[in-house]
Amino acid sequence: MRVLLVGSGGREHALAWKLAQSPSVTDLHAAPGNPGIARLGECHPIRAEDGEGLLGLAGSLGADLVVVGPEAPLVTGVADVLRHAGNSVFGPSAAAARIEGSKSFAKDVMGAAGVATAAQLAVAQPPCVVKADGLAAGKGVFVCRSPPELDAALLAVNALGGGVVVEELLEGPEVSVFAICDGGEAIPLAIAQDFKRAHDGDEGPNTGGMGSYAPVPGLGTAELDDVLETVHRPVLAELQRRGSPFVGLLYAGLILTPEGPRVLEFNCRFGDPETQSVLPLLDGDLAELLTAAAVGELHGVKVGCRTGAAVTVVLATDGYPTQSDRGSTITGCDEAEAGGALVFHAGTALRGERLVTNGGRVLSVTGLGEAIAGARDAAYAGAARIEFEGAWSRGDIALAAAADRIFTLRG
């Protein structure tokens, strides 16, 4: 099987890493890819948003499966361009990807499907949550507990352009639930938790994600089945009823309130950095799983989950999320991998044979262990071996979970 992977971030590197292990994959290609992905397959200088360029590349390669990683090309219809030409594509149509591309559309779908979510407010007043209606790279959500915070949030969201959605402020831990979907069927992956705020203690601005871990203590098979029955499958049925079946990864961001789980958002693709923690726990052939979804044949497919845990720590550049860095030398990746960690590239580039920074979130370092505590130690040990100018990370990724803090779907 020839696979073309679209994207260039840490999520795509993790997908490439898992796809490269699939016995069914004979050739792995990426567009545009990154230096880490280039060690696993051939990278091509075509942007993820260039549908016609990707169409030509898929044709020249004779690709059997195209996997679209990032949300932006999905929302703009890259999967449609590829699928209409006869390619097998893992990734939703533009119509289905609106579940992420428009918060107001997602609210409408959830209302029609009877899915519990945060109430939308007609008037913006604290406490509340202000969200950009469209895509904002994980940085378009503002928790407002005071009038000054609300004023700042409205200014920031309006500066992004597009609409504004205001919701009630819900309190509780958040988790990410991934499901592989073929339009009707859904197969869940391990529940994960990510860390969106920049600094320890969930302080500071929202980011694209500073770390993650899986599985989440206390949330097992029964709880996962409950989420699929009450969240994913009703949404899939509603999208299918509207003539836009969802084929790809449907990601529900949940908050666990005393009254039960509520959906905060839907994403139309694998999350980053949750993917870096979830895929190492997947037991099975990822290429065959994604292919089955792409061709609408998930019924009867079984997916296993390995025992143990995974913790991912993101290494970012000084000033992230408002600033990024390009050109600083990165060292220690080989040493981290030799010590047992997985190192996934995100904001990196090659200058000659020198690995350098090329963005804000530079690398994701994933540690594995029999339990979360051991996986956390392995992740931080690996991250400590990597150096570049201004490198930093949160110090509390999975700290509470490592102490066996148990989550429940209902208080």
N, C-alpha and C positions, 0 to 999 in steps of 0.2 A: 504493500500500500504506500502510495506517495501522498504525503501530507504537507499542506501549505499552511503555516501559522502566521496570522496577521497581527502585528504589534511589536513593541520594543521595550516593554517594561519588565518589572520583577515578576508580575503575574504571568507574562508570556514566557519568561525564562523557566518558571516552574512548570508551565504546561509543556514546554519543549523537553524539559528534563524527564517528565513522566511519559510523554509520547515516545521519546527515544528508547524507553525501556520496553515498549510494546513489541512483542514478537511479530506482529502483523505489519509493522512499519519498516519499509525497506529504504525509503528516502525521506528525509525531513528537511523542509525548506522554510524560511521565514522572510517576511517583508515588513518593515526593514530589518528587524532583529536587533541584536546588540552583541557586544563582545562575548558575553557568556553563552548566548544562544549559538554563536558562530563556532563554538567548540563542540556542538552537538549536531549541527547541520549547516546547510549553505544559506547565507543571508543575501538578500537582493535589495538594492537601493530604491524601493518603491514605498511611498508613504501609505500609511494605513487608511487614509481617507481617499486615496486615488482608486476609485472603483474600476475605471477602465484599465488602468495600469495593472491592477491585480487580476482582472479578467484575462488580460493578455498573458500575464505570467502563469496563471493557473492552466491556461491552454497549452502554453509552450512546455510546461512541466508534465502535462498529463496528470494533474493532481486528482487523486481519488477522493480526497476530503480537504475542505478549506475550513479552518477554525479561526473565527474572528474574535480577537481578545478584547480590545478596548470598546468603551461605550460610544465614543463620538462617531466612528464610522458606522456602527450599527444604527444609531439614531438617524444618520443621514442617508441610509439605504444601501450601504455597500453590499450587504448580504443579498439584497434584492437583485442587484446587478449581476452578481455571481450566480445566484440560483436561477434566474430567468434564462441564463445561457446554458443551463443544464448541469451545473456543478452541484455536488453534494456539499452543503454548507451547514456547519454548526454555528448558529447565531441567528437571532430573530430578524424578521422583516422590520422595515422602518415603522410600519403600523403597530406591530407588537412591541417594538422597542420604546414606544411612547410611554410605556409603563415606568421607564426611567427618565425619558426625555422631557416629560411634563408631569410635575407633581399634581397639578389639577386634574389631568387625565387619570392618573393613578387613583386619586381620591374618588373620581366618578366610577371607575371600574370596581374599586373596593366596595363602594356603596351599593352598586348593583349586585355584587356577588355576596353581600352580607358578611364581609370580612371586617373584624374589629380593628379600628385604627384611631389615631388621635383626632379629636373633634376639630373641625375647621372653624375659625373665628371670623365673624364679620367685621369686628373692630379690633385693631391692634392696640392692646394695652397689656402691660406686664402684670403677672408673669405669663410669658408666651414664647413660642418658637417662631422665628421668621425664616422662611426658606425661599431661595430663588426657584422659580418654577422650572427653569431649564437646567442644563448641565452646568456644573461649576467645579468639576474635578475634586469633589469631596469637600469644598470650602465654601459652599453656599448656604450653610445652616448656622443660625445664630440663636443661642439661648439668651433670652432677655428677662432679667429679674428686676430691672429698674428702668425708669424713663430714659436716663442717659444711654443705657445699653440698647434700648429699643430704637432710639434716634440714630445711633451709630449703625445698627443692623439695617435699618431701612435705607440709609444712605449707601451702605455697601452693596445691598441687593439691587437697588435701583441703578447703581453704577455698572452692574453686570448686564443690564438690559433685560428685556423680557418681563414676565409677570412676577408677582409676589404671592406666596401662600403663607397665611398665619394660622398657627395651630395652638391648641392648649398645650401647656407644659406638663409632660408626664415624668414621673420619677421612677427609677428602677434600673437594674442592670440591662445592658443591651447585648443581643447575640445575633449572629448571622447564620441563616439557614439556606444552604444551597440545594437546588434540585435540578437534575438533568431532565429536560422535557422534550417530548417529540410532538407537541401540539395537544395531546390528550393525556398521555401517561406522564408520570413524574417519579424519578428515582432520587432519593435523598443522599447527600454526602454527610460527613461528620459535621456536627454543629460546632461553630467556632465563635470566638469573641475577639473583636479588634479594638484598638485604642486610637481614637480619632484625635484627641487633644494633643497639643505639642509637648506638654510638660507633665512631670510626675503629678499624681493626684488628680488627673484629668483637669489640669489647669491650662490656660493659654488658648490660643486660637485653634480652630479646626484645621486638620491637615488631610492629606490623602490617606493617612494611616501610619502610625508609628510602631506597630507591632501587632501580634495576634497569637492565639494558641488554640489548640483543639486536642481532644474533645472538651466540652464544658462539663464540669462535675455536676452530677445530679440529673443531667438531661440525657437520657438514654434512648433506646429504641422506641419505647412506648410514647415518650414525649415527642420524639421526632415524627412518629406516625400521626400523632394528634395535630401537630403543626401542618403537616401535609394535607390532612383532611379538612382543616378549618381555614387554611390560608392559601396554599399553592393550588390545590385542585379546584376550589371555587373560582379563583382568578383565571386559571387555564380555561375553565368551562365558559366563563364570561367573555374572554378574548376570542375563543372559538366561535361563540354565538355571534360576535360582532364581525366575523369574517376575517380575523387576523390571528390565527393560531400561533402560539408561542413555541418556537423550536430553538432550543439553546439552553442556557443556564439562567434559571429564574432564582434570584437572590432576594430573600425577604429579610429586611433588617427589623428585628423585633425588640420591643422593650417589655421586660417582665414586671408588670405592675401587680399590686395586691389583688386587683380584680381579674387578673389573667393577662396573657400576652396581647400586645397591641402592635400593629404594623406601623413603623415609622416611615419606611420607604421601601420601594422595590428597585432593584437594579437588574439590568438585562444581560448581565455577563458575570464571569467569575470576579470575586472581590480581590482587592489588593490592599493589604498583605495577607488576607485570610487564605488565599489559594496556596501560598507558600507553606502554610501549616496543614491544610486539609489534604493536599495531594500526596504527601509522603505517607499518609495513613490509608490511602486508597489501595485496596487489594484487588488487582485485576488489570485488564488490558484497557487503558484509557482510550486508545484509538478505536477499538471495537465498540466501546460504550458510546463515544461521540458519533460514530458512524451510524449506529443503530438509531440514535436520536434524530440524526439528520435525515434519515430515510423513513422515519415514522414507524420503527419496528422495535420499540422499547418493551413492549408487552412480553413478560416472561424473563427479561434480562435480570440477572442477579448481580449485585455489587457487594463485595466484602469490605470490611474495615479492619485493619491491622490493630493488634493490641498496642498499648503504649500511648505516648503523647508527643506532640510537636509544639515548639515555641519559636516564634519568629521575632527578631529584633531588627528594626530599621535603622540604618546609619544614614544620617542626613548631613547636609552642609551647613555651615554657619549662616544664620539668618533665615533658614527655612521656617515657615512656609512663605514668607514674603520675598525671600531672595534665594538665588541658586548660585552655583559655582561651576565654572568650566575651566579645565586645564590643569587642575592640581593632581599631582601624582598619587596614585593609590598603591599601597603595598600591603602584603600580608594575606591576600586571598588564598594563595596556595597553602600557606601555613594553617589557616583556619580550616580548610578542607582536609588537610592532612591530620588535623586533630579530631576529625569526625563531623564537623559542621557542614551544612549545605549553604553555599553562597550563591544567591540569585542576584544578577545584575539588573539595575534599573536605569539610573542616571550615570552611565559610564560610556567611554569611547576609547578608541585606540589612537595614539599618535606614534606612528611607527610601531615599535613593540612595547611602548609604554602605555599602561592603563591609567586613564585620567578621569576626573569627575566631569559629568555632563548633565547637571541638573540639580534638583533639590534633594529628593530621596535618591541616594546613590546605590545602596546595596541592602538586601535583606539577608540576614543570617539566621538560619533555622537549625535548632538543636533538637535531637530526638532522644527519648528516654522511656523507661518503663512507666514513669509517672511524670506529672507536670513539673515537679521540683527538679528532677534530673534533666529533663529536656530544657528547662530554663537555665540551669547551670551550664549546659552544653552550648546553648545559644550565646550567652554572655561571654563564655570563654572564647568562642570563635570570634565574636565581635571585637574582643579586646586585642586580638592579633592583627586587626586591620587598621591601617593608619592612612589618613589624608588630612590636609590642612582644614582645620575647623570642624573635624568630624565629631558628631555627638549623637546620643540616643537617649531615649527615656530609660530610666533605671528601674521602673516598676512594672514592666510587662509581665503579666501572668503571676504577679506576686501574691495576690489574694487567692487565686486558684491553686497555687502551689501549697498554700496552707489549708487546702481541702475545704475552701468555702463552697458550699453547695447551693446551686440555683434550683428554683422550682418554677414551673409554669404558673402556679397559683400559690398565693401566700397562705 
